[in-house]
């Protein structure tokens, strides 16, 4: 499990994927999300602008990111 610290109250899902080095570009993040490869708190998420807050878990192909403050 990888922990990502954010300074703000929220971060958009596509930005989190780039910050965590799961996506190299915004376009790559968009593709991953649209293809159903990303789960937020165990549910497949298709909105790249989904607001992620501390305590949320995001998983990509079995790798889990936990967002902390």
N, C-alpha and C positions, 0 to 999 in steps of 0.2 A: 504494500500500500504506500502510495506517495502522498505526502501532505504538501499542499500549496497554500501559502499565506497570502491573504489579500489585505490591503489597507482600507478599502472602501467597504460599504455595507453589502454591496452586491457586485457580481461580475457577470457579463454575458457569457453564455456557454461557448460560443465560438472563440471568444478571447481567452477563456480558461484553457481550451484545448491547445491554443498557441503557447500560452504561458507555461503549460505543463510539458511542452515539446511533443505533444501527440500529433499536432498538425504544424506544417511548416508555413502555411499561408492561410489567409481567411478563406480562400477558395477551397483549399484542401479540407479545412474544418467544415465548411458548408457541405461538401460532398460526403464526408463521413456521417454527418448528421442526417442528411437526406436519405442516405442508404440504410439508416436504421442501425448503425454500428455503435451508437452512443446511448447509454442509459443514465438517467438521473434518478437517484434513490430507488434503483431497481426497475424503473419503467423506461421503455424506449422513448426517447425524446426526438421530435422532428423539428423543433423550433430553434433556430440558431441563436435567436435573441433571448432565449429563456434565461431568466434571472437566477443566478446561483448565489446562495448565501452561505456564510460559515455554518458548518455542520452538515451540509449536503455532500453526498457522495456521487461521483461521476465515474462510470466505468466504460472503458473502450477495450474491446476484445480481451476481456478478463483482467485487465489492469485497472486498479481502482485509485482514484484521486479523492482525497478528503480535503475539503476547503476549511481552512482555519483562519482566525482573525489575528 
